[in-house]
Amino acid sequence: MRAIAAFYKQRHQLDKALTYSMAAADLNDSLQARKNRYNVSYYEQQAVERSQAGRIASLRHTQAQAEARTRRQHLWLLVALGGLALLGGGAGLLWRLYRQKQRANTLLASQKLQIEEQAARLGALDEAKNQFFANVSHELRTPLTLILGPLDTLLTNPAQQLPAAVQATVALAHRQARRLQQLVNRILDLTKLQAGRLALHPTPTPLGTLLRRVVSQFESLATQRGIALHGPAAVPESLRLLLDADKVEEILTNLLINALNHTPAGGSVEVAVALPAAGEVYSITVRDTGPGIAPAEQARIFERFYQSPQGQAQGGTGLGLALSRELAQLLGGSLTLVSELGQGAAFTLRFPAEVLPEAATAPIVAPGEPAPESALQGVASTLPAGPVGNGPRPRVLVVEDQPDLREYLRGLLAPTYEVLLAEDGQAALGLLAREAPVDLITTDAMMPRLSGTELLTHLRADPAQQSVPVLMLTARADDAHRLAALTVGVDDYLTKPFATAELLARVHALLARHQVRRQFAALPPEPQGEPEEAGSPRPRTEPLLAGPVAATHPAPPARRAEANAAEVLGHWQVQVASHLADERFGPAELAELLCLSERTLYRRLGQLAGLTPAAWLRELRLTQARQLFEAGNFTSVAEVADAVGFGSPKYFATLYTERFGRRPADYRP
């Protein structure tokens, strides 16, 4: 159109050129409008497409996210299912383990119960065994009394000297009876060790003196068997150790007996001592040249009651080495064995001990050494030798279920006293109801029908018999039995087997006290309000303990005073107990403590205890000393003397021997 318009314009046909130009312009506008519409449509389509593509992309993204979430959910579901499966499996496993553990615990509880029941049965059997041995040992004390008592009398009675041959035979029987007593004590020691009741009592001990004494006891036996016995090399005399000498001596005694029993004639036994440096242990070796001990037997040689097959011909009980090792362990040491067949055996005791300075132990008597006092000759001289002049003889009731011991006691007492016999406590009560009153009762502790403690209970409840002194003879030396006897009011007790002199001394002391008590009870009552002068003469303050004792059958007593005597005296003893260690505490201080005049105190003590104040204090001190000795709570006689208020150990030993018929040196801590 524009070309046509241009053509007409060149022809100067302007109207046509304008027409065609306008037509061309319209056409161009139409085309441009169409183009614009096309472009608009295109762009709109592009926009729609882009929008759709965005939506599609968004949908795809959403779909991908959804798929991802689905996958994650599936994964978590799988994980959860796996976890649940694991938890289920774990729970099942745990339940199974729990059930297994429950069954195991039930089985363990059942086994534990069985073990406890077995342990209880074994403990009961062991306790029954120990009780059996203890009972047998206690029962053996009565026949030992009947063996040792007459043998002691035959060997020590100066009025009836035995021919040399007979005396040697009696001495042999006496030694074997003593050995039997040692075996009984050994069994009791074993039961105490197992029960944990055997305690150590260290004492200052000169080691050289102890070893020489132990070795010297076997020199005659070694010579008789043709065995060379060599003691230890020189041990310094100044060497003093703080140790339990009795237990060391018992161990060495057992080792030497074992060595001599297994060493043939021509052999030798040697005791060697190794003195350590400061802070180390001491060792004592007993070496023999016997056949030796097989290795298979060495592990069992220290078992109780075990006897080696190669040594059964030598006899024995199988207790010596077992007891020795347990005693060594109690000392804090050990007992070991080194042996080869054909080369002999060497037992070595090792123990710790504290070395004491010489000055600290100078006044102490070594265990087993004779005391500065004579034996029991001083006691025998103070005892009555026969019937009392013109007065009636004291009447003594012997209550004993063993016929032989009952007759033996009558034989001991009959030369001096009028003796009545009863086979048990029930018979004693019947005899006391029929016969005239007695001055003293000696009773066994364990008897059929009515025991000694039950008899004592009946006596203390009877106003007519409650003041009669009672001496209890018992085969049981344990603290529980002693406490039971003291609780019911026994005046004195004596453990079997006992020495004749000790029995007579205690009987005499009890009768003397009973006589003085009766004399005071027979005195007229003291006038009320009688003035007392400080310088007024008083009766003498020592009882007649050395002279013969006459029978003093009771005059009408003051029953109420007798009934309260034990209570009053017990109350006074509690007040006095803390003052007994004071040597200066005497009658005057006692009267001041009890808020009494000395004259009233003299009269009251005479009525209640049959003793003067000085004698009563002395009796309390000696009784306390006896309790210390029998409990083993001491290291030396001097220590006990000082603990009960005696300044002189020698004077204390004299009084103690006269009172109880036994020397303080005879006790072992």
C-alpha positions in Angstrom: 0.0 0.0 0.0 2.8 2.3 0.8 4.4 1.5 -2.6 1.2 2.3 -4.4 0.9 5.5 -2.4 4.4 6.4 -3.3 3.7 5.6 -6.9 0.7 7.8 -6.9 2.6 10.5 -5.1 5.3 10.4 -7.7 2.5 10.8 -10.2 1.3 13.6 -8.2 -1.9 11.9 -7.6 -2.0 13.0 -4.1 -5.6 12.0 -3.4 -4.9 8.5 -4.4 -1.6 8.6 -2.7 -3.2 9.8 0.5 -5.9 7.2 0.2 -3.4 4.5 -0.3 -1.2 6.0 2.4 -4.1 6.1 4.9 -5.1 2.6 3.8 -1.5 1.6 4.3 -1.5 3.3 7.7 -4.7 1.6 8.7 -3.4 -1.7 7.4 -0.2 -1.1 9.3 -2.1 -0.1 12.4 -4.3 -3.2 12.0 -1.2 -5.3 11.6 0.5 -3.7 14.5 -2.6 -4.1 16.6 -2.8 -7.7 15.6 0.9 -8.0 16.3 0.4 -6.4 19.6 -2.5 -8.6 20.4 -0.4 -11.5 19.3 2.5 -10.4 21.5 0.1 -9.8 24.3 -1.3 -13.2 23.8 2.1 -14.6 23.5 3.4 -12.9 26.6 0.2 -13.9 28.5 0.7 -17.4 27.3 4.3 -17.3 28.4 3.3 -15.9 31.7 0.7 -18.6 32.1 3.2 -21.2 31.0 5.7 -19.8 33.5 3.1 -19.7 36.1 2.1 -23.2 35.3 5.7 -24.2 35.2 6.1 -22.6 38.6 3.1 -24.3 39.9 4.3 -27.5 38.4 7.7 -27.0 39.9 6.1 -26.1 43.2 3.8 -29.1 43.0 6.8 -31.2 42.1 8.7 -29.7 45.0 5.7 -30.2 47.2 5.4 -33.7 45.9 9.2 -34.3 46.4 8.8 -33.0 50.0 5.8 -35.1 50.5 7.6 -38.1 49.1 10.6 -37.2 51.3 8.4 -36.9 54.2 6.8 -40.1 53.3 10.2 -41.8 53.0 11.2 -40.3 56.3 7.9 -41.4 57.8 8.5 -44.8 56.3 12.0 -44.7 57.7 10.9 -43.6 61.1 8.2 -46.2 61.0 10.8 -48.8 60.1 13.0 -47.4 62.8 10.1 -47.4 65.2 9.1 -50.8 64.2 12.7 -51.9 64.5 13.0 -50.2 67.9 9.7 -51.8 69.0 11.0 -55.1 67.8 14.3 -54.5 69.6 12.4 -53.4 72.7 10.2 -56.4 72.4 13.1 -58.6 72.0 15.0 -56.8 74.8 11.9 -57.0 77.0 11.6 -60.7 76.2 15.3 -61.2 76.9 15.1 -59.2 80.1 12.1 -61.1 81.2 13.9 -64.3 80.4 17.0 -63.1 82.2 14.8 -62.0 85.1 13.1 -65.4 85.2 16.5 -67.1 85.1 17.8 -64.7 87.7 14.8 -65.3 89.8 15.2 -69.1 89.5 18.9 -68.7 90.2 18.1 -66.5 93.3 15.6 -69.1 94.4 18.2 -71.8 94.0 20.8 -69.7 95.7 18.5 -68.9 98.6 17.7 -72.6 98.9 21.4 -73.5 98.8 22.1 -70.7 101.2 19.4 -72.0 103.5 20.9 -75.5 103.2 24.4 -74.1 103.9 23.1 -72.2 106.9 21.3 -75.2 108.2 24.4 -77.3 107.6 26.6 -74.7 109.2 24.1 -74.5 112.1 24.2 -78.3 112.4 28.0 -78.3 112.2 28.2 -75.5 114.7 25.8 -77.4 117.0 27.9 -80.5 116.5 31.1 -78.6 117.1 29.6 -77.0 120.2 28.4 -80.3 121.3 31.8 -81.8 120.8 33.5 -78.9 122.7 30.9 -79.2 125.4 31.5 -83.0 125.5 35.2 -82.5 125.9 34.6 -79.8 128.5 32.2 -82.0 130.4 34.5 -85.0 130.2 37.4 -82.8 131.3 35.4 -81.5 134.2 34.3 -85.0 135.2 37.9 -86.1 135.2 38.7 -83.6 137.9 36.9 -85.6 140.6 38.9 -88.8 140.1 42.0 -86.7 139.7 41.3 -85.3 143.1 41.1 -88.8 144.5 44.3 -89.7 142.8 46.4 -86.6 143.4 45.2 -86.0 147.0 46.3 -89.4 148.5 49.5 -89.4 146.5 50.3 -85.9 147.7 49.7 -87.1 151.2 51.9 -90.1 150.8 54.7 -88.1 149.4 54.6 -85.1 151.7 53.5 -86.6 155.0 56.5 -86.3 157.4 54.9 -88.6 159.9 54.8 -91.6 157.5 58.0 -91.8 155.5 57.8 -94.3 152.6 60.6 -96.7 151.8 62.7 -95.5 148.8 61.4 -98.1 146.4 57.8 -97.4 147.4 58.3 -93.7 147.2 59.7 -94.0 143.7 56.6 -95.9 142.6 54.3 -93.4 144.3 56.2 -90.6 142.7 55.8 -92.2 139.3 52.1 -92.5 139.8 52.0 -88.9 141.0 53.8 -87.7 137.8 51.4 -89.6 135.6 48.4 -88.2 137.4 49.9 -84.7 136.9 50.3 -85.6 133.2 46.7 -86.6 133.1 45.8 -83.3 134.7 47.8 -81.5 132.0 46.0 -83.4 129.3 42.7 -82.4 130.8 43.8 -78.8 130.9 45.0 -79.1 127.3 41.6 -80.2 126.2 40.0 -77.3 128.1 42.5 -74.9 126.5 41.6 -76.2 123.0 37.9 -75.6 123.7 38.6 -72.1 125.0 40.8 -71.3 121.9 38.0 -72.4 119.6 35.5 -70.3 121.5 37.9 -67.3 121.6 37.9 -67.3 125.4 41.6 -68.0 125.9 43.4 -64.7 126.5 47.0 -63.6 126.6 48.6 -62.5 129.9 52.0 -61.1 129.1 54.4 -60.9 132.0 58.0 -59.7 132.3 60.0 -62.9 131.7 63.8 -63.6 131.7 64.1 -65.6 128.4 67.3 -67.5 129.5 65.8 -68.6 132.8 62.6 -69.8 131.0 64.5 -71.8 128.4 66.9 -73.4 130.9 63.9 -74.4 133.1 62.0 -76.0 130.2 65.1 -77.9 128.9 66.1 -79.1 132.4 62.7 -80.8 132.9 63.6 -83.2 130.1 67.2 -83.9 130.9 66.5 -87.0 132.9 64.2 -88.4 130.3 66.7 -87.8 127.5 69.4 -89.5 129.6 67.2 -92.4 130.2 66.5 -92.9 126.5 70.2 -92.3 125.5 69.4 -89.0 123.7 71.7 -86.0 123.8 69.7 -83.0 124.8 71.4 -79.7 124.0 70.0 -76.4 125.4 70.3 -73.1 123.7 73.6 -71.2 123.7 74.2 -68.5 126.2 71.2 -66.1 126.3 72.0 -62.8 128.0 70.7 -62.8 131.6 69.7 -59.2 131.2 67.3 -60.1 128.3 63.8 -59.8 129.7 60.8 -59.9 127.4 57.1 -59.0 127.9 55.4 -62.2 126.8 53.0 -64.9 128.0 55.6 -67.2 129.5 53.1 -70.0 130.3 52.0 -70.4 126.7 55.6 -70.2 125.4 56.5 -72.9 127.9 53.6 -75.1 126.9 54.6 -74.8 123.2 58.2 -75.7 123.9 57.2 -78.6 126.2 55.0 -80.1 123.5 57.8 -79.7 120.9 60.4 -81.3 123.2 58.0 -84.2 124.1 57.4 -84.7 120.3 61.2 -84.6 119.5 62.2 -87.0 122.3 59.4 -89.4 121.3 60.6 -89.6 117.7 64.4 -89.6 118.2 66.1 -93.0 118.5 68.7 -93.8 121.1 72.0 -92.3 120.1 70.3 -89.3 118.5 70.2 -85.7 119.7 67.7 -83.0 120.3 68.8 -79.3 120.2 67.1 -76.1 121.3 68.4 -73.1 119.4 67.4 -69.4 119.9 67.8 -66.6 117.3 68.0 -63.2 118.9 66.7 -60.6 116.4 67.4 -57.0 115.9 65.2 -54.4 117.4 61.6 -54.6 116.1 61.9 -58.2 114.7 60.5 -61.4 116.0 62.2 -64.0 118.2 62.6 -67.6 117.1 63.1 -70.7 119.1 63.9 -73.9 117.1 63.6 -77.5 118.4 65.6 -79.8 116.1 65.9 -83.6 116.3 67.7 -86.3 114.4 64.7 -88.6 114.1 63.3 -90.2 111.0 61.8 -87.0 109.7 58.3 -86.4 108.4 57.1 -87.3 104.9 56.1 -84.3 102.7 52.5 -85.7 102.4 52.1 -85.7 106.1 53.6 -82.3 106.9 50.4 -80.5 105.7 48.4 -82.5 108.3 50.8 -82.6 111.2 49.2 -79.6 112.9 45.6 -80.9 112.6 43.8 -81.8 115.8 43.9 -85.5 116.7 46.0 -86.3 113.7 48.7 -88.9 114.2 51.3 -89.8 111.7 51.3 -93.5 110.6 55.0 -93.7 111.2 54.6 -92.2 114.7 51.5 -94.0 115.9 53.7 -96.5 117.8 54.9 -93.6 119.9 51.4 -93.0 121.3 50.0 -89.6 122.0 46.7 -87.8 121.5 47.4 -85.8 118.4 46.7 -82.6 120.4 50.1 -81.3 121.2 51.2 -79.8 117.9 47.7 -78.6 117.1 47.5 -76.7 120.4 51.0 -75.4 119.9 50.3 -73.9 116.6 47.1 -72.3 117.8 48.9 -70.9 120.8 51.7 -69.6 118.6 49.0 -67.8 116.5 47.5 -66.4 119.7 50.9 -65.0 120.6 50.9 -63.2 117.2 53.5 -65.5 115.8 53.8 -68.8 114.0 54.9 -72.4 114.3 56.5 -73.9 111.2 58.1 -77.3 110.3 61.1 -78.1 108.1 61.8 -81.8 107.6 63.1 -84.4 105.2 62.9 -88.1 105.5 65.9 -89.5 107.2 67.1 -86.0 108.1 65.1 -85.3 111.3 62.6 -82.4 111.9 62.9 -78.8 113.0 60.0 -77.0 114.5 60.5 -73.2 114.7 58.4 -71.0 117.0 58.4 -67.3 116.0 56.8 -64.6 118.1 57.0 -60.9 118.7 58.0 -59.6 122.1 58.8 -56.3 123.8 62.3 -56.0 125.4 62.0 -54.6 128.9 64.7 -52.6 130.7 66.4 -54.6 133.5 65.3 -52.1 136.2 61.6 -52.5 135.3 61.6 -56.2 136.0 64.1 -56.6 138.8 61.6 -57.3 141.6 59.5 -59.7 139.6 59.8 -63.5 140.2 60.0 -65.5 137.0 57.2 -67.8 136.3 57.7 -71.2 137.9 60.5 -70.0 140.3 59.8 -70.7 143.9 58.2 -68.0 145.9 60.1 -66.4 148.7 57.7 -68.2 151.1 58.1 -71.8 152.1 55.7 -74.2 150.5 52.6 -75.0 152.5 54.5 -75.9 155.7 53.5 -72.6 157.3 49.8 -73.4 156.6 50.1 -76.9 158.0 51.5 -75.5 161.2 48.5 -73.3 161.7 45.9 -76.0 161.2 44.5 -78.0 164.1 46.3 -81.3 164.5 43.5 -83.2 166.4 40.4 -82.8 168.5 40.0 -79.7 170.6 40.7 -80.1 174.3 37.6 -80.3 176.4 35.1 -78.6 174.0 33.0 -80.4 171.4 34.5 -80.7 168.0 33.1 -78.6 165.2 30.5 -80.4 163.1 31.1 -80.5 159.3 28.5 -81.8 156.8 30.1 -83.2 153.6 27.6 -83.3 150.7 29.1 -85.2 147.8 27.5 -87.6 145.3 30.8 -89.5 144.5 31.1 -92.2 147.2 35.0 -92.4 147.0 35.4 -88.7 147.2 32.9 -88.5 150.0 34.9 -91.0 152.0 38.1 -89.3 151.1 36.9 -86.0 152.5 35.7 -87.7 155.6 39.1 -89.2 156.1 40.7 -85.7 155.8 38.3 -84.0 158.1 37.6 -86.7 160.7 40.8 -86.3 162.8 39.8 -82.8 163.7 36.0 -82.4 163.1 32.9 -84.4 163.6 31.8 -85.3 160.0 28.3 -85.9 158.7 27.8 -87.3 155.2 25.1 -86.8 152.6 25.0 -88.1 149.0 23.2 -85.1 147.5 21.5 -81.8 148.3 18.1 -83.4 149.0 19.7 -85.9 151.5 21.6 -82.9 153.1 18.3 -81.0 153.8 16.8 -84.1 155.3 19.8 -84.7 157.5 19.9 -81.0 158.6 16.2 -81.3 159.6 16.9 -84.4 161.8 20.4 -83.7 163.2 21.7 -81.0 165.5 23.0 -77.8 163.8 26.3 -78.0 161.9 29.1 -75.5 161.9 30.2 -75.8 158.2 28.9 -77.4 155.0 31.1 -78.6 152.1 29.1 -79.4 149.0 29.8 -80.5 145.5 28.4 -78.2 142.8 26.8 -80.7 140.4 24.8 -83.5 142.0 21.6 -85.4 141.2 18.2 -84.4 142.6 19.4 -81.2 144.2 22.6 -79.5 143.1 25.0 -77.5 145.3 23.7 -74.1 144.2 20.1 -75.3 144.7 21.1 -76.6 148.2 22.6 -73.2 148.9 19.5 -71.4 147.8 17.4 -73.5 150.3 19.9 -72.9 153.1 19.9 -69.1 152.6 16.1 -69.1 152.6 16.0 -71.0 156.0 16.5 -68.7 159.0 17.9 -71.6 161.0 20.6 -72.4 158.4 21.3 -69.2 156.6 24.3 -68.2 158.7 26.1 -71.6 158.3 29.2 -71.1 156.1 29.3 -73.1 152.9 32.4 -74.2 151.0 31.7 -75.4 147.5 33.9 -77.9 145.8 33.5 -77.8 142.0 35.0 -79.3 139.0 34.0 -76.3 136.9 36.4 -73.4 137.0 34.5 -71.1 134.5 33.4 -67.6 135.5 29.7 -68.2 134.9 29.5 -71.1 137.4 31.6 -69.1 139.9 29.3 -66.1 139.5 26.2 -68.3 140.0 27.7 -69.7 143.2 28.6 -66.3 144.5 25.2 -64.9 143.6 23.4 -67.4 145.9 25.7 -66.7 148.7 28.6 -69.2 148.9 31.2 -68.3 151.4 34.1 -69.9 149.6 34.7 -72.3 146.6 37.5 -74.6 145.7 38.3 -76.0 142.3 39.0 -79.7 141.8 41.6 -81.2 142.0 42.7 -79.4 145.1 45.6 -79.8 147.5 44.8 -81.3 151.0 46.5 -78.3 152.8 44.4 -75.9 150.7 41.1 -77.6 151.7 42.0 -77.7 155.4 43.1 -74.1 155.4 39.8 -72.9 153.9 37.7 -75.1 156.2 39.6 -73.8 159.2 39.3 -70.1 158.2 35.6 -70.5 157.6 35.1 -72.1 161.0 37.1 -69.5 162.7 35.0 -66.8 161.2 31.8 -68.6 162.1 33.0 -69.0 165.7 33.7 -65.3 166.1 30.3 -64.4 164.5 28.6 -66.7 167.1 30.5 -65.1 169.9 29.4 -61.7 168.9 25.8 -62.8 168.5 25.8 -64.2 172.0 26.9 -60.8 173.6 24.3 -58.7 175.3 23.0 -55.8 173.3 24.8 -52.6 173.5 23.0 -50.0 175.8 21.5 -47.2 173.8 23.1 -43.8 174.2 26.2 -45.2 175.9 29.0 -42.6 175.7 32.1 -43.6 173.8 35.5 -42.3 174.7 38.2 -42.0 172.1 40.7 -43.4 174.5 38.5 -46.2 175.9 40.1 -49.7 175.6 38.8 -51.9 172.8 38.9 -55.6 172.4 41.9 -56.9 170.5 41.5 -56.5 166.7 42.9 -59.8 165.4 40.8 -63.0 165.1 42.0 -66.3 166.5 43.0 -67.9 163.1 46.0 -69.9 164.3 44.5 -71.9 167.1 42.1 -74.8 167.2 38.5 -74.1 166.4 35.9 -75.2 168.9 32.3 -76.1 168.0 29.9 -73.3 168.6 26.4 -74.5 168.1 24.2 -71.4 168.0 22.8 -69.7 170.9 19.5 -67.9 170.2 20.5 -65.6 167.4 19.1 -62.2 166.4 17.2 -63.4 163.4 16.6 -60.1 161.8 20.2 -59.1 162.0 21.2 -62.4 160.4 18.7 -62.0 157.7 20.0 -58.6 156.8 23.7 -59.5 157.2 24.4 -60.2 153.6 22.7 -57.0 152.5 24.5 -54.8 155.0 27.9 -56.4 154.3 27.3 -56.1 150.5 26.5 -52.5 150.9 29.6 -51.9 153.0 31.8 -53.8 150.5 30.6 -51.5 147.7 31.6 -48.5 149.7 34.9 -49.9 150.7 35.9 -51.4 147.3 37.5 -48.2 145.9 39.7 -47.8 149.1 41.2 -51.3 149.2 44.2 -50.3 147.2 45.1 -47.7 149.8 47.5 -49.3 152.2 46.7 -46.6 154.8 43.0 -47.4 154.8 42.4 -49.1 158.1 39.7 -49.6 160.8 39.6 -45.9 161.7 39.2 -44.8 158.1 36.6 -47.6 157.7 34.6 -46.3 160.7 34.7 -42.8 159.3 33.6 -43.9 155.9 30.6 -45.8 157.3 29.7 -43.0 159.7 30.1 -45.3 162.8 32.3 -45.1 165.8 35.1 -47.6 166.0 33.5 -49.4 168.9 30.1 -49.8 167.1 31.9 -50.9 163.9 33.8 -53.5 165.9 30.6 -54.9 167.3 28.5 -54.7 164.1 31.2 -56.5 162.1 31.6 -59.2 164.7 27.8 -59.8 164.6 27.5 -59.7 160.8 30.8 -61.3 159.6 32.4 -62.8 162.6 35.5 -60.6 162.0 37.1 -57.5 163.5 37.4 -54.4 161.2 41.1 -55.1 160.6 40.4 -58.8 159.8 37.4 -57.9 157.6 39.5 -55.5 155.6 42.2 -58.1 155.3 39.7 -60.7 154.2 38.3 -58.3 151.5 41.8 -57.6 150.2 42.8 -61.2 150.1 39.5 -62.2 148.4 40.0 -59.5 145.8 43.6 -60.8 145.3 42.3 -64.3 144.8 39.9 -63.1 142.2 42.7 -61.4 140.3 44.9 -64.5 140.5 42.1 -66.9 139.3 41.1 -64.6 136.5 44.7 -64.2 135.4 44.5 -60.4 135.5 48.0 -59.8 136.8 51.6 -59.7 135.7 53.3 -60.3 139.0 52.6 -61.1 142.6 54.0 -57.6 143.6 51.4 -56.0 141.3 48.5 -57.8 142.9 49.8 -57.0 146.4 50.0 -53.4 145.5 46.5 -53.4 143.9 44.9 -54.7 147.1 46.7 -52.5 149.5 49.7 -54.5 150.7 53.0 -52.6 150.8 55.1 -55.8 151.2 54.7 -58.6 148.7 56.4 -61.0 151.0 53.9 -60.3 153.9 51.0 -60.5 151.4 52.2 -63.9 150.2 52.4 -65.2 153.8 48.9 -64.0 154.6 47.5 -65.4 151.3 49.1 -68.8 151.8 47.8 -69.0 155.4 44.3 -67.9 154.2 43.8 -70.1 151.1 46.4 -72.8 151.5 48.0 -71.9 148.2 50.9 -69.7 147.3 50.5 -66.7 145.0 53.5 -68.0 143.0 51.4 -71.1 142.1 49.1 -69.0 139.9 49.9 -68.4 136.3 48.7 -65.2 134.6 
